[in-house]
Amino acid sequence: MNSTEFCREMMNKIPEFIPMDARAGLELSMQEVVKVNDQVLHGLVFRQETRNAAPTFYLDDAYRDHERGMSMDLIADNIAKAYMETKDMGPVSMERMPMEMPYESIREQITMRLVEVKRNRQFLQDRPCMNVGHGLAVALDIQISDENGAGLVSITNDLMEHNGYDRRELFENAMADAWRNAPPTLRDMQSSLFGIGGDNILDNTGSVASEDKAMMYVLSNSECRYGAAAMFYPGMQEKIAESLGEGYYALPSSLHEYLIILESFGLDPAELTKMVREANRNEGVVSPKDVLSDQVLHYDREAKHLDNVPMGRDKESRMETI
């Protein structure tokens, strides 16, 4: 049984495990959703006449559970129970948010996510994006929170056009507001991993003393969600060099962070690139949905320039809207 056949079978089987009185007016449909890194997820949408919300349950993990031996009945029962738990809560599906979102009402909730263009050709097809060089682009999200929880709504071409957003204004303001809307953090690796002390170095004036320098730092944002975009905040590359007192290498650890390694530790750039590539190909280290890029970057403090490693200067590093 392939994944498509599994999803169709689930669509037919799940209603058998939903109480009879909850089936009235209930319609189930399949929906393919392209997520970041062109990951195609298969969603089962529950629509009911008496509800505005349409919860979506993705079946890809369930299919893997079935491949590992879990019975169809048990999977269907689990999904039916999950649906019944949401039934009285009335959650809003983040993919079915109202289209009416005036720009001034959402400007302070706009955040950026950094993605690699070649890994996201489908994902970026229906989204405005901005090229930041090095094979990377920025897309925009709106942070949404209410009594039912929090989530992100992608700014799509449809949402932009429906609300009359100006494309250039969107990105210019997103960059201008980035430090406020998704505050960046730079902490040494030990503090990031274990939460042991460690100030946000970006908040400090001056440079870290030589004797206090760590070999590796983690650049992200305060939410640790799509924090790799912080590398391209206005002035960020220079600020990191000033704070650490030297040039550095930036390793794309995931969509959520860059690892910053100081030049003075003398690590071989080729070995750093090899390390990133191996991590990106090991799902136990980086999930495919979280991979950013294989491209290690180097910031030359004297030249004030960010280059690719080992490919040399990236002539397309100038930011422009695409």
KOLMAR-761688 format. One record per residue (C-alpha): y, x, z. Coordinates in nm, 3 decimals. Each point is the difference from the previous one (the first is absolute). Last residue first. Layout:
+---------+---------+---------+
!       Y !       X !       Z !
+---------+---------+---------+
!       Y !       X !       Z !
...
+---------+---------+---------+
//
This chain:
+---------+---------+---------+
!       Y !       X !       Z !
+---------+---------+---------+
!   3.857 !   1.238 !  -0.670 !
!   0.296 !   0.070 !   0.227 !
!   0.093 !   0.363 !   0.023 !
!  -0.042 !   0.275 !   0.254 !
!   0.015 !   0.354 !  -0.133 !
!  -0.337 !   0.169 !   0.054 !
!  -0.083 !  -0.010 !  -0.371 !
!   0.032 !   0.375 !  -0.056 !
!  -0.267 !   0.064 !   0.262 !
!   0.025 !   0.372 !   0.072 !
!  -0.328 !   0.182 !   0.034 !
!  -0.355 !  -0.123 !  -0.059 !
!  -0.150 !   0.146 !   0.315 !
!   0.134 !  -0.184 !   0.194 !
!   0.273 !  -0.241 !  -0.112 !
!   0.357 !   0.087 !   0.088 !
!   0.264 !  -0.138 !   0.240 !
!   0.334 !   0.178 !  -0.020 !
!   0.265 !   0.115 !   0.243 !
!  -0.001 !   0.343 !  -0.166 !
!   0.016 !   0.176 !   0.335 !
!  -0.223 !  -0.249 !   0.181 !
!  -0.268 !  -0.004 !  -0.268 !
!  -0.204 !  -0.316 !   0.053 !
!  -0.357 !   0.011 !  -0.126 !
!  -0.206 !  -0.302 !  -0.105 !
!  -0.376 !  -0.059 !  -0.007 !
!  -0.115 !  -0.237 !  -0.273 !
!  -0.337 !  -0.163 !   0.060 !
!   0.168 !  -0.338 !   0.047 !
!   0.038 !  -0.301 !   0.230 !
!  -0.348 !  -0.109 !   0.106 !
!   0.009 !  -0.297 !   0.240 !
!  -0.202 !  -0.256 !  -0.197 !
!  -0.263 !   0.263 !  -0.078 !
!  -0.050 !   0.054 !   0.376 !
!   0.085 !   0.354 !   0.110 !
!  -0.232 !   0.212 !   0.216 !
!  -0.330 !  -0.190 !  -0.007 !
!   0.081 !  -0.108 !  -0.355 !
!  -0.020 !   0.367 !  -0.105 !
!   0.165 !   0.050 !  -0.337 !
!   0.352 !   0.005 !   0.137 !
!  -0.102 !   0.252 !   0.266 !
!  -0.141 !   0.237 !  -0.263 !
!   0.317 !  -0.023 !  -0.207 !
!   0.224 !   0.063 !   0.299 !
!  -0.198 !   0.307 !   0.113 !
!  -0.005 !   0.145 !  -0.352 !
!   0.378 !  -0.037 !  -0.022 !
!   0.041 !   0.178 !   0.333 !
!  -0.235 !   0.274 !  -0.116 !
!   0.210 !   0.054 !  -0.312 !
!   0.315 !   0.017 !   0.214 !
!  -0.155 !   0.284 !   0.207 !
!   0.121 !  -0.026 !   0.361 !
!   0.264 !   0.245 !   0.113 !
!   0.087 !  -0.151 !   0.337 !
!   0.364 !   0.067 !  -0.076 !
!   0.008 !  -0.258 !  -0.276 !
!  -0.034 !  -0.284 !   0.252 !
!  -0.246 !  -0.284 !  -0.058 !
!   0.120 !  -0.362 !  -0.020 !
!  -0.270 !  -0.266 !  -0.023 !
!   0.123 !  -0.308 !  -0.185 !
!  -0.066 !  -0.349 !   0.129 !
!  -0.096 !  -0.362 !  -0.062 !
!  -0.106 !   0.000 !  -0.363 !
!  -0.236 !   0.279 !   0.099 !
!  -0.006 !   0.369 !   0.094 !
!   0.235 !   0.098 !  -0.283 !
!   0.053 !   0.367 !   0.098 !
!   0.358 !   0.123 !   0.025 !
!   0.045 !   0.379 !   0.007 !
!   0.292 !   0.150 !   0.185 !
!   0.326 !   0.192 !  -0.008 !
!   0.165 !   0.119 !   0.317 !
!   0.192 !  -0.091 !   0.317 !
!  -0.223 !  -0.290 !   0.101 !
!   0.284 !  -0.250 !   0.044 !
!   0.199 !   0.139 !  -0.292 !
!  -0.302 !  -0.006 !  -0.230 !
!  -0.086 !  -0.356 !   0.105 !
!   0.360 !  -0.110 !  -0.051 !
!   0.011 !   0.145 !  -0.352 !
!  -0.301 !  -0.201 !  -0.108 !
!   0.132 !  -0.311 !   0.174 !
!   0.349 !  -0.006 !  -0.152 !
!  -0.046 !  -0.345 !  -0.157 !
!  -0.349 !  -0.130 !   0.085 !
!  -0.258 !   0.151 !  -0.233 !
!  -0.236 !   0.151 !   0.258 !
!   0.034 !  -0.326 !   0.198 !
!  -0.215 !  -0.172 !  -0.264 !
!  -0.303 !   0.158 !   0.167 !
!   0.053 !  -0.253 !   0.281 !
!  -0.187 !  -0.280 !  -0.174 !
!  -0.079 !  -0.128 !   0.350 !
!   0.034 !   0.235 !   0.297 !
!   0.231 !  -0.265 !   0.153 !
!   0.266 !   0.253 !   0.106 !
!  -0.017 !   0.177 !  -0.334 !
!  -0.204 !   0.294 !  -0.124 !
!   0.024 !   0.381 !  -0.009 !
!  -0.274 !   0.183 !   0.189 !
!   0.044 !   0.363 !   0.099 !
!  -0.220 !   0.307 !  -0.037 !
!   0.019 !   0.363 !   0.109 !
!   0.188 !  -0.079 !   0.320 !
!   0.330 !   0.163 !   0.084 !
!   0.099 !   0.042 !   0.364 !
!   0.026 !   0.381 !  -0.002 !
!   0.222 !  -0.009 !  -0.307 !
!   0.241 !  -0.251 !   0.155 !
!   0.020 !  -0.331 !  -0.183 !
!   0.323 !  -0.024 !  -0.195 !
!   0.334 !  -0.158 !   0.081 !
!   0.063 !  -0.356 !   0.111 !
!  -0.297 !  -0.213 !   0.096 !
!  -0.077 !  -0.353 !  -0.116 !
!  -0.198 !   0.126 !  -0.302 !
!  -0.230 !   0.182 !   0.240 !
!  -0.132 !  -0.328 !   0.137 !
!  -0.094 !   0.127 !   0.339 !
!  -0.351 !   0.108 !   0.088 !
!  -0.175 !  -0.122 !   0.309 !
!  -0.375 !  -0.043 !  -0.037 !
!  -0.067 !  -0.287 !  -0.239 !
!  -0.337 !   0.151 !  -0.090 !
!   0.014 !   0.029 !  -0.378 !
!   0.376 !  -0.009 !  -0.054 !
!   0.080 !   0.218 !   0.300 !
!  -0.258 !   0.258 !  -0.104 !
!   0.119 !   0.000 !  -0.362 !
!   0.362 !   0.075 !   0.082 !
!   0.238 !  -0.289 !  -0.047 !
!   0.231 !  -0.114 !  -0.278 !
!   0.098 !  -0.368 !   0.008 !
!   0.189 !  -0.216 !  -0.247 !
!   0.171 !  -0.330 !   0.091 !
!  -0.114 !  -0.286 !  -0.229 !
!   0.300 !  -0.233 !  -0.046 !
!   0.259 !   0.243 !   0.140 !
!  -0.090 !   0.325 !  -0.179 !
!  -0.079 !  -0.198 !  -0.315 !
!   0.328 !  -0.193 !  -0.027 !
!   0.168 !   0.219 !  -0.265 !
!  -0.328 !   0.041 !  -0.187 !
!  -0.070 !  -0.374 !   0.003 !
!   0.364 !  -0.057 !  -0.094 !
!  -0.023 !   0.208 !  -0.316 !
!  -0.342 !  -0.144 !  -0.076 !
!   0.094 !  -0.366 !   0.019 !
!   0.343 !   0.057 !  -0.156 !
!  -0.167 !   0.146 !  -0.309 !
!  -0.231 !  -0.298 !  -0.039 !
!   0.262 !  -0.270 !   0.067 !
!  -0.174 !  -0.279 !   0.189 !
!   0.042 !  -0.343 !  -0.157 !
!  -0.234 !  -0.183 !   0.237 !
!  -0.250 !  -0.112 !  -0.266 !
!   0.038 !   0.330 !  -0.191 !
!  -0.084 !   0.220 !   0.297 !
!  -0.286 !  -0.222 !   0.120 !
!  -0.150 !  -0.009 !  -0.351 !
!   0.040 !   0.377 !  -0.047 !
!  -0.180 !   0.052 !   0.329 !
!   0.145 !   0.098 !   0.336 !
!  -0.312 !   0.039 !   0.209 !
!  -0.022 !  -0.211 !   0.315 !
!  -0.101 !   0.192 !   0.311 !
!  -0.150 !  -0.127 !   0.322 !
!   0.064 !  -0.126 !   0.349 !
!  -0.153 !  -0.257 !   0.231 !
!  -0.031 !  -0.376 !   0.037 !
!   0.318 !  -0.045 !   0.203 !
!   0.199 !   0.165 !  -0.277 !
!   0.028 !   0.333 !  -0.176 !
!   0.070 !   0.105 !  -0.357 !
!   0.084 !   0.353 !  -0.113 !
!   0.103 !  -0.010 !  -0.366 !
!  -0.158 !   0.257 !  -0.228 !
!   0.130 !   0.236 !  -0.269 !
!  -0.167 !   0.239 !  -0.245 !
!   0.070 !   0.374 !  -0.016 !
!  -0.144 !   0.226 !  -0.267 !
!  -0.192 !   0.326 !  -0.012 !
!  -0.113 !   0.233 !  -0.280 !
!   0.197 !   0.286 !   0.154 !
!   0.324 !  -0.189 !  -0.064 !
!   0.168 !  -0.278 !   0.196 !
!  -0.058 !  -0.274 !  -0.257 !
!   0.125 !  -0.337 !   0.117 !
!  -0.199 !  -0.323 !  -0.004 !
!   0.033 !  -0.367 !  -0.091 !
!  -0.336 !  -0.170 !   0.042 !
!  -0.217 !  -0.188 !  -0.250 !
!  -0.159 !   0.300 !  -0.170 !
!   0.018 !   0.223 !   0.310 !
!  -0.340 !  -0.103 !   0.138 !
!  -0.160 !   0.028 !  -0.344 !
!   0.121 !   0.357 !  -0.061 !
!  -0.056 !   0.101 !   0.361 !
!  -0.210 !   0.317 !   0.005 !
!   0.202 !   0.159 !  -0.283 !
!   0.329 !  -0.087 !   0.170 !
!  -0.077 !   0.149 !   0.341 !
!   0.131 !  -0.225 !   0.275 !
!   0.283 !   0.005 !   0.255 !
!   0.075 !  -0.318 !   0.193 !
!   0.353 !  -0.102 !   0.082 !
!   0.148 !  -0.242 !   0.251 !
!   0.219 !  -0.309 !  -0.029 !
!   0.055 !  -0.196 !   0.322 !
!   0.374 !   0.069 !   0.029 !
!   0.058 !  -0.135 !  -0.352 !
!  -0.199 !  -0.321 !   0.063 !
!   0.264 !  -0.265 !   0.068 !
!   0.260 !   0.165 !  -0.224 !
!  -0.246 !  -0.007 !  -0.291 !
!  -0.081 !  -0.370 !   0.013 !
!  -0.374 !  -0.065 !   0.054 !
!  -0.106 !  -0.331 !  -0.158 !
!  -0.339 !   0.087 !  -0.151 !
!  -0.187 !  -0.131 !   0.302 !
!  -0.285 !   0.230 !   0.107 !
!  -0.337 !  -0.037 !  -0.169 !
!  -0.127 !   0.357 !   0.013 !
!   0.082 !   0.030 !   0.369 !
!  -0.219 !  -0.301 !   0.071 !
!   0.182 !  -0.203 !   0.263 !
!  -0.207 !  -0.079 !   0.305 !
!  -0.052 !  -0.363 !   0.098 !
!  -0.154 !   0.071 !   0.338 !
!  -0.227 !  -0.304 !   0.000 !
!  -0.204 !   0.109 !  -0.300 !
!   0.008 !   0.372 !   0.076 !
!  -0.303 !  -0.013 !   0.233 !
!  -0.177 !  -0.235 !  -0.242 !
!   0.042 !   0.255 !  -0.278 !
!  -0.151 !   0.276 !   0.212 !
!  -0.294 !  -0.227 !   0.083 !
!  -0.058 !  -0.070 !  -0.371 !
!   0.020 !   0.372 !  -0.074 !
!  -0.262 !   0.080 !   0.265 !
!  -0.230 !  -0.281 !  -0.117 !
!   0.020 !   0.116 !  -0.362 !
!  -0.088 !   0.357 !   0.105 !
!  -0.293 !  -0.121 !   0.211 !
!  -0.129 !  -0.221 !  -0.280 !
!   0.028 !   0.275 !  -0.261 !
!  -0.214 !   0.230 !   0.213 !
!   0.118 !   0.345 !   0.108 !
!  -0.206 !   0.278 !  -0.162 !
!   0.231 !   0.290 !  -0.078 !
!   0.087 !  -0.154 !  -0.338 !
!   0.096 !  -0.316 !   0.187 !
!   0.238 !   0.197 !   0.223 !
!   0.152 !   0.157 !  -0.313 !
!   0.056 !  -0.350 !  -0.137 !
!   0.162 !  -0.104 !   0.327 !
!   0.238 !   0.296 !  -0.024 !
!   0.104 !  -0.116 !  -0.347 !
!   0.031 !  -0.367 !   0.095 !
!   0.370 !  -0.030 !   0.074 !
!   0.091 !  -0.312 !   0.193 !
!   0.315 !  -0.183 !  -0.109 !
!   0.163 !  -0.267 !   0.215 !
!   0.192 !  -0.268 !  -0.192 !
!   0.289 !  -0.125 !   0.210 !
!   0.171 !  -0.334 !  -0.062 !
!  -0.285 !  -0.200 !   0.149 !
!  -0.103 !  -0.367 !  -0.040 !
!  -0.139 !   0.034 !  -0.352 !
!  -0.215 !   0.302 !   0.085 !
!  -0.011 !   0.332 !  -0.182 !
!  -0.234 !   0.282 !   0.101 !
!   0.034 !   0.306 !  -0.227 !
!  -0.291 !   0.241 !  -0.038 !
!   0.136 !   0.340 !  -0.091 !
!  -0.158 !   0.271 !  -0.211 !
!   0.184 !   0.329 !   0.036 !
!   0.094 !   0.230 !  -0.288 !
!   0.114 !   0.341 !   0.128 !
!   0.264 !   0.117 !  -0.246 !
!   0.114 !   0.270 !   0.242 !
!   0.190 !  -0.274 !   0.186 !
!  -0.148 !  -0.348 !  -0.032 !
!  -0.089 !  -0.201 !  -0.307 !
!  -0.108 !  -0.349 !   0.108 !
!  -0.285 !  -0.192 !  -0.158 !
!  -0.008 !  -0.365 !   0.104 !
!  -0.295 !  -0.230 !   0.049 !
!   0.039 !  -0.365 !   0.091 !
!  -0.101 !  -0.227 !   0.287 !
!   0.123 !  -0.358 !   0.033 !
!   0.011 !  -0.198 !   0.321 !
!   0.118 !  -0.363 !  -0.022 !
!  -0.250 !  -0.109 !   0.264 !
!  -0.216 !   0.297 !   0.100 !
!   0.123 !   0.014 !   0.361 !
!  -0.173 !  -0.328 !   0.096 !
!  -0.332 !   0.131 !  -0.134 !
!   0.004 !   0.315 !   0.211 !
!   0.014 !   0.321 !  -0.209 !
!  -0.331 !   0.184 !  -0.043 !
!  -0.102 !  -0.171 !  -0.326 !
!   0.354 !   0.063 !  -0.128 !
!  -0.081 !   0.376 !   0.000 !
!  -0.287 !  -0.022 !  -0.250 !
!   0.171 !  -0.089 !  -0.327 !
!   0.288 !   0.246 !   0.027 !
!  -0.241 !   0.257 !   0.143 !
!  -0.223 !  -0.024 !  -0.307 !
!   0.297 !   0.050 !  -0.228 !
!   0.107 !   0.306 !   0.200 !
!  -0.349 !   0.150 !  -0.013 !
!  -0.026 !  -0.054 !  -0.375 !
!   0.328 !   0.186 !  -0.048 !
!  -0.109 !   0.283 !   0.234 !
!  -0.328 !   0.060 !  -0.179 !
!  -0.335 !  -0.147 !   0.102 !
+---------+---------+---------+
//
